[in-house]
Amino acid sequence: MRRRSIIGTSLAVVTAMSLTACGGGDGGEGSKTIRVTLVNHVWTENIKKALPEFEKQTGLKVEVTQLGEDQLSDQYNVKLNAGSTDLDVMMYRPLQEGRQFGKNKYLADLSEKVKSDSAFEFGDFQAGPVQATTYEDKVVGLPIITEQEVLYYRKDLLTKSGFTAPPKTLDELKTQAAKVEADNPGVAGFVARTGKAAAVTQFSSFLFSFGGDFVDSSGKATVNTEQAKQAYAFYGGLLRDHGPENISTDMSWSEAMAIFTQGKAAFYTEANSLYKNATDPTKSKVVDSVGFAAFPAGPAGSKPYNIPSWALGMNDSSENKDNAWKFIQWAAGKEQALAQQTAGVPGARTSVWANPASTATLPKDLAEANTVSTANGVGHDRPLVVKVAEAREIVGQPIVDAITGKDAASSADAANAAFQKFLDDEAK
């Protein structure tokens, strides 16, 4: 998937260990050992530190296997396809493999468990992330880590150009970008991802805010609606007209972030989870001038994505489902969600976001921007399909064409035909 700064970038660290003094249990029916597979992530490190408390409360043992993203995917592909019973709880990416796991019936249906457990308060989870962890009206996962798209900007450059506040609309964003660029030779008015697949996720907020989406309620491709064409033209035009000189069409987040943090751009739309790249003095030259604002509103309002980058699910082949649920119930519960968010890992619970303690460590304007995003956010940032990478290549082509000055409308028509064929083929 993507490239979050809070995800470990080292090679896989594999720990198959019982986190109690005693080993034990074979993982079978009613076993007191719960086998949990997690990814290298700050969330994982935090939850591991809290495990002794869970084990003391429940009398259960937790055996953790911790892997890098690629190794995690490889293990799931092998074990889940084989119907292995030695996975009980799985940390997975709802938007990257959730549809595949749902279609292949790898994930247990948790609907009855979440809805019958009043103390768990399933209704406390935000609608957007829940949408992404639901498959065919069945709850198959619980969102544990979320991210939203926000606007990064340079306070000093706005002040210099006479602007007293960041843009509240996309039209204002274009106006301010043009003025700041004109007032500061060598500084781009706007920067964002440009790579065909990489840009899709951040472009999605523009698409939604123009009133579009990748598919309609019946599952038909909609990347050539008037709203989608306007979004492609706007995003591509903003980068073509006010982006960095000699702009490439293969920038992912790291290249775009580098341009912003080195002081070479006034505005940048990106995931909030990457904000420390802009506020860390060892990485950024704009620490003293960086500001954050809610994603600017388009014709349909401000509709940035609010997505679960990671969730917890239960292996449908597990023979220890009752105890596996106890772990999920605890790890995705209010107490742990608050602890994680206070430590800088945003979650999906409304009550936690409403608690000032959960955002106390964030820059004040970022916390305020996040509040808008979580209230209005859409629960996906890419097509919800099985073959995600292929779909992103298709719907991302008009972005590249718009940036390079080609006819965005014609490109959207071609992309829509290709995407519809893709959807038809995947439905077979």
C-alpha positions, -999 to +999 in steps of 0.1 A: +000+000+000+014+033+009+042+047+027+031+060+060+059+076+081+045+057+111+051+023+095+085+008+100+107+008+070+132-018+081+132-054+069+107-077+085+111-083+122+096-116+130+087-124+165+067-155+172+066-153+210+044-157+239+044-125+258+040-142+292+064-162+313+048-194+302+043-207+267+013-229+261-017-238+242-019-253+207-041-225+194-070-249+190-107-248+201-109-230+234-072-226+237-059-199+261-033-189+235-044-163+209-023-162+178-021-126+166-003-114+134+006-077+133+026-054+110+056-034+120+040-002+131+039+022+161+004+009+169+019-026+172+046-015+195+021+003+217-002-027+219+026-050+228+035-029+258-001-031+270-004-069+265+006-079+300-025-060+313-048-078+289-033-112+298-036-105+335-073-094+331-083-124+310-059-152+320-052-156+282-018-157+265-011-137+233+014-151+208+025-123+184+040-127+150+052-093+138+062-087+101+069-060+076+042-052+051+055-074+022+062-103+044+028-099+060+011-101+026+031-131+016+022-150+048-015-142+044-015-153+008+000-186+017-018-194+050-052-180+043-054-197+009-045-230+026-072-226+052-046-225+080-060-225+115-028-211+132-039-175+126-066-162+150-064-123+147-050-105+117-039-069+112-048-061+076-053-032+051-090-028+044-085-007+012-058-028-002-068-064+005-101-061+023-122-068-008-100-098-018-102-112+017-140-107+018-145-123-015-124-153-006-142-157+028-109-153+047-124-130+073-150-141+099-183-123+101-182-102+133-216-086+128-233-104+157-204-100+181-201-062+176-238-055+176-246-076+206-218-062+228-232-029+242-200-022+261-180-023+229-201+005+214-198-004+178-218+028+170-189+048+183-169+040+151-170+066+124-191+057+093-163+061+067-138+037+082-167+012+090-177+013+053-142+001+044-143-028+070-177-040+059-181-065+030-216-074+016-232-058+047-211-080+070-187-065+095-155-083+088-130-060+106-126-032+131-107-001+120-078+007+144-057+033+125-071+061+103-058+089+082-074+119+065-063+143+038-055+179+049-039+210+034-003+218+044+006+254+037+032+281+044+019+308+068+047+332+060+041+331+022+004+337+027+010+367+050+035+381+025+009+379-003-017+396+019-038+366+028-051+364+063-063+328+063-057+296+043-081+288+015-115+275+024-125+265-011-107+249-041-112+281-061-095+301-033-067+275-033-061+282-070-062+320-065-039+319-035-015+295-052-012+318-082-006+349-062+020+334-039+038+319-068+039+352-086+052+369-054+080+344-048+100+334-079+113+298-077+085+288-053+056+266-067+021+276-058+011+240-052+026+205-051+011+170-047+016+135-060+018+131-097+025+094-103-003+076-121-011+052-093+003+071-063-018+102-071-051+084-070-053+084-032-048+121-028-068+130-059-098+111-044-105+140-021-107+164-051-130+139-068-154+136-038-154+173-032-165+179-069-193+154-062-178+124-080-166+089-071-150+060-088-182+039-090-219+046-084-243+028-060-248+000-085-211-006-090-208+010-124-177+030-133-182+068-130-148+083-137-162+101-168-191+119-152-191+157-155-180+159-118-151+135-123-140+153-155-140+186-136-120+171-108-093+156-131-090+189-150-087+209-117-061+187-101-041+183-132-044+220-141-033+231-106-001+211-109+004+221-146-001+258-140+012+263-105+033+232-097+071+229-096+090+238-128+097+208-150+073+188-130+076+150-134+047+126-135+061+100-112+061+117-079+049+098-048+045+113-014+082+114-006+092+135-036+062+159-031+069+162+006+106+170+000+096+199-023+073+213+003+096+208+033+126+223+014+106+255+010+098+251-027+060+251-026+033+271-008+005+245-007+005+207-005-025+183+000-015+151+018-023+126+045-022+140+080-002+109+091+028+124+074+028+157+092+059+151+113+079+153+081+070+189+080+074+197+117+107+178+124+137+202+123+160+175+111+138+169+080+121+203+073+132+238+065+097+251+071+091+241+107+085+276+119+061+285+091+041+254+083+004+254+089-025+229+085-060+234+074-091+214+064-093+202+029-108+230+008-144+227-003-153+220-039-188+223-054-200+194-032-183+207-001-152+196+017-151+158+014-116+145+021-111+108+026-112+094+061-099+060+058-087+030+079-052+023+068-052-008+091-079-029+108-082-060+129-100-091+115-105-126+126-094-156+105-126-175+095-107-207+098-096-200+134-106-226+159-103-201+188-129-175+177-143-166+212-109-158+226-098-141+194-129-118+198-118-110+233-085-097+220-101-076+192-127-063+217-098-051+239-074-039+213-101-019+193-119-008+225-123+027+237-095+026+263-068+013+239-081+037+211-076+066+234-042+055+245-031+050+209-044+083+197-029+102+226+004+086+215-001+099+180-018+071+162-053+083+150-082+059+153-118+057+142-138+062+174-159+094+176-157+096+214-119+095+213-117+123+188-141+143+210-117+139+239-092+168+240-065+145+254-064+125+222-052+154+201-032+173+227+001+164+212-008+176+177-004+211+163-036+229+172-045+237+136-039+202+125-062+189+153-089+213+140-084+202+104-086+165+115-120+173+131-134+185+099-120+156+080-134+130+103-168+146+103-172+149+065-148+122+054-154+095+028-143+059+037-121+051+007-094+068-013-092+044-042-116+020-060-129-008-037-119-038-058-099-070-055-071-060-079-064-025-064-030-018-081-045-025-116-075-003-109-053+026-097-033+025-129-065+028-149-082+056-130-049+074-125-042+079-162-064+110-166-045+126-138-012+123-157-028+134-189-043+165-173-009+174-158+008+171-192-018+192-209-038+165-227-076+166-229-087+154-195-123+148-206-113+125-234-088+107-211-116+103-185-139+087-212-112+063-221-104+055-185-141+049-177-144+024-206-113+005-194-124+007-158-158-007-166-143-036-185-120-042-155-151-042-131-170-066-155-140-089-157-136-089-119-173-097-114-171-129-135 
